[in-house]
Amino acid sequence: MVARLRRGKGSLTKGREMAGKKETQGKRLGDRPLSARQAMERIRILWKEGFVAILPHAQERMRQRHIDMQDLAHLIRFGRIVEHSKPAQQWRYKIEGASVDGEKSACVVEIDGTLIVVTVIA
C-alpha cells in the first residue's frame, strides 16, 4: 500500500494536472532531467502541498533506520540534490542532507505529478 499525504488546498487531481503540464514540457526537450534547482523547487512545492506518495519500500526503510516524517520533511526542506538517474520511465533524484537531529541522511524521489519517495538512506 502506498501512503499518501494530502495537505493544503486543492485536489490531488488538480495538483497532478499542474505538475503534469510542467512534466510534459521537460519531455519535449528530449526527456532531459530537470536541473537540480528546478527539481528541488518542484519537490518542495509538491511536499508543501501534500502531493506525496511514500512507497512501501521507503516506509520499511524509514522504520528500519528510525527516520520519521519530521526527518523526511527536514531533509526535503534543507537537503540538496546530489545525483539523478533514470532506471525506468521517471527520473529519480537523490537528495542528501540531515535529519532533525543532524544525522546524515538521504532519500531518492521521483516526480510524476506527485512526489514519490522511493527509498530512504541513513
N, C-alpha and C positions, 0 to 999 in steps of 0.2 A: 504494500500500500504506500502511496506517495503522500507525504504530509504537505498540505497546502496552507500557507499563511495568507490571510487576507485582511489588510488594514486599510484605513483611509477610505476615501470616497470613490465612487465609480464601480463598474462591474469588471469582473475578470475578463469578459469578452472585450470590453472597451479597451482594456489595457493590452490585450493581445493584438487587437487591431492596430492600436497606436504603435506598439513595438514592431508589429509585422510590417508596417509601412517603411520604417527605417531599415528593417531586416532586408527587405526587397531591394532597397537602394544599394546595399552592400553587394548583393548578388549581381546586380547589373555591372558592377565594377570588376568583374572577373572573380567573384566569390573570394575576395581577399579578407583577411581578418580585420576587425576594427583596430584602430590604433589603441595603445594602452590607455590613453586619456579618454577616448571615446567609449571604450569598453567599460572603464571604471565609472564613467558618468552614467551610462545605461544601467550598469549593475546596481549602483547606488539608488537610482530612481526606482527601479523595479523592487528593490528591497524596501525602500521607504514606503512605497505604495502597497506593499504586501503581496506582490505578484511573485511568490516564491514557492517552489516545489523542492522538497528535500527527499532525494531518492532513498529507498530502504537501505542501500549500501552505506550512504552517508550517515543515516540515522544510527546504524550499527557502529560505525567508526566513531561517531560522537560519543556513544555510550562507552565504548572500549577506551577511548582516550580522554574521557572526563571533560569533554567540551560541551558547554551548554549554549542555548540560543544567545545569551548575552555575549559570550566569547565570539560566536559566529558574527553577530552584529558588529562587535568591535573590530574584528578582522576585516569585514567588508567596509566599514566606515574609514578605518585608518590604514588598511593594507594597500599594497600596490601589486600590479600585475608584473610577474617576472618571466612568464613564458606563455605561449599559446601553441595549440596543435589541433589537428583535425582528424581524429581517428575514425569518425563516421561522417554523418551529414552536417553536424553542427560544429562550429569552432568551440574549443574548450580553452578557458583562461585559468591559469594558476595564480592565485592571489596569496602573497606572503605577508605576514605581519605578526602581530602579537595578540594573545588573549587578554582579557581584562586584567589578569594577574601579571602580565608581562612575559608570559611563556611564549616562545617562538611557535607559531602555528601557520597552517596554510589550508587552502581549500581549492578545489577545482570546480568550476561552474561552466554551464552552457547558457546561452541566451537564445530562447526560442519563443519570444512573446512573453515568456515567463522566465524568471531566473531559476535555473535548475542547478541545485547543489549536488554534484556528482559524488564527491568524497571530501573527507576532512583529514588533515595530516597534522600530527603534533610532534 
